[in-house]
Amino acid sequence: MKQWLPEVLRRTGFEFTEVGLAAALRVRALPWHHRDPFDRLLVAQAAEDGYTVVTRDSALDAYGIPILKA
């Protein structure tokens, strides 16, 4: 039962990634458009690896990363 979410995500085309050191270090250089540390890490990871972030948080628009509005 615990494994249902990863399988559903794989079937729908979502990818999994681990937070890399490059993204963790990139957070320091981000402008302060957003104050939430986890959201800033998501932005850095998306910028580093070319990912699209799924969110309804319009504050992330200022970072210029690909966003899919939720």
Residue pairs with C-beta under 8 A, 6 or more apart in sequence:
6 16
9 16
15 51
17 45
17 49
17 51
19 41
19 45
20 45
20 48
20 49
22 48
23 41
23 44
23 45
23 47
23 48
23 49
24 41
24 44
26 44
26 47
26 48
27 37
27 40
27 41
27 43
27 44
30 40
30 43
30 44
30 63
31 62
31 63
33 59
33 60
33 62
33 63
34 40
34 43
34 57
34 59
34 60
34 62
34 63
39 55
39 57
39 59
39 60
42 53
42 60
43 53
43 60
43 63
43 65
45 51
46 52
46 53
46 65
46 66
47 63
47 65
50 66
51 65
51 66
52 65
52 66
52 67
52 68
53 60
53 65
53 66
53 67
53 68
54 67
54 68
54 70
55 67
55 68
55 69
55 70
56 69
56 70
60 67
61 67
